[in-house]
Amino acid sequence: EVQLVESGGGLVQPGGSLRLSCAVSGFTVSNYYMGWVRQAPGKGLEWVSVVYSGGGDTYYVDSVKGRFTISRDNSKNTLYLQMNSLRPEDTAVYYCARVRANYYQLDYWGQGTLVTVSS
Amino acid sequence: QSALTQPASVSGSPGQSITISCTGTSSDIGNYNHVSWYQQHPGKAPKLIIYAVSNRPSGISNRFSGSKSGNTASLTISGLQADDETDYYCSSYTTTNTLVIFGGGTKLTVL
């Protein structure tokens, strides 16, 4: 059975940092594209970042470039999102998801973890 | 880059059919068949219901169907049921460096 379980969310002050984790079971993260999607309270979905399989090329939405870093630990089968210089507008539920390379569909999602950036 | 354009809300009666549109540009929907649709119930993670414009993942009801014409993709739900009342999002591959773009979401009300 495929499972993605996020952790690491919480309350952080503006300018602070958090690292989100996404523990995966049922498939090997290094064999797939893996991504992060966020959803601000009461708002729609926003693509944040993706890491490719193999060589691990990464892509980011412009609003997080230079502040967020996506990575994976193959030995732990876990995806990460390191978030630095956090802003109030980063407040959202963050979902990790498996991304299929053929049509960029997100076929498995975690349950989400809430990040609140506030003083 | 701006989100794909979806109507904020649509409605229909039980048993009827509704269609939700998703309009993009030639940088995304217009030149690629990488269109997906997601259903999201309140407090839950999104669920993939359509990919590659018109393909259904295993286990998704054939009441859900997708199509595309030009820069606009569409999701049709036939035989509306009460449980269909929730939010729906489209997405597409895009040639911008973001790679994937979502629509703003559509709230479906079953009257």
Contacts between the chains, C-beta under 8 A, distances in Angstrom:
chain1	res1	chain2	res2	distance
A	35	B	100	7.5
A	37	B	46	7.8
A	37	B	102	7.9
A	44	B	3	6.9
A	44	B	89	6.5
A	44	B	102	6.3
A	44	B	103	7.3
A	44	B	104	4.9
A	44	B	105	4.2
A	45	B	38	7.5
A	45	B	40	7.9
A	45	B	46	6.6
A	45	B	89	5.3
A	45	B	91	7.7
A	45	B	102	4.5
A	45	B	105	7.2
A	46	B	102	6.6
A	47	B	91	7.7
A	47	B	98	6.0
A	47	B	99	7.3
A	47	B	100	4.5
A	47	B	101	6.5
A	47	B	102	6.2
A	50	B	99	5.9
A	50	B	100	7.2
A	59	B	97	6.1
A	59	B	98	6.8
A	59	B	99	4.9
A	60	B	98	7.8
A	61	B	98	5.1
A	62	B	97	7.9
A	62	B	98	7.2
A	95	B	45	5.8
A	95	B	46	7.4
A	99	B	100	7.8
A	100	B	51	7.5
A	102	B	52	7.4
A	103	B	33	7.0
A	103	B	34	4.6
A	103	B	35	8.0
A	103	B	36	6.9
A	103	B	51	5.3
A	103	B	52	4.3
A	103	B	93	7.4
A	104	B	34	5.0
A	104	B	36	7.3
A	104	B	91	7.6
A	104	B	92	7.9
A	104	B	93	4.6
A	104	B	99	6.9
A	104	B	100	5.4
A	105	B	34	7.8
A	105	B	36	4.3
A	105	B	48	5.7
A	105	B	51	3.6
A	105	B	52	7.2
A	105	B	91	7.9
A	106	B	36	7.2
A	106	B	38	7.5
A	106	B	46	7.4
A	106	B	48	6.3
A	106	B	91	7.6
A	107	B	48	5.2
A	107	B	51	7.5
A	107	B	57	6.5
A	109	B	45	4.1
A	109	B	46	5.9
A	109	B	47	7.5
A	110	B	45	6.6
A	111	B	44	8.0
A	111	B	45	5.7
A	112	B	45	5.9
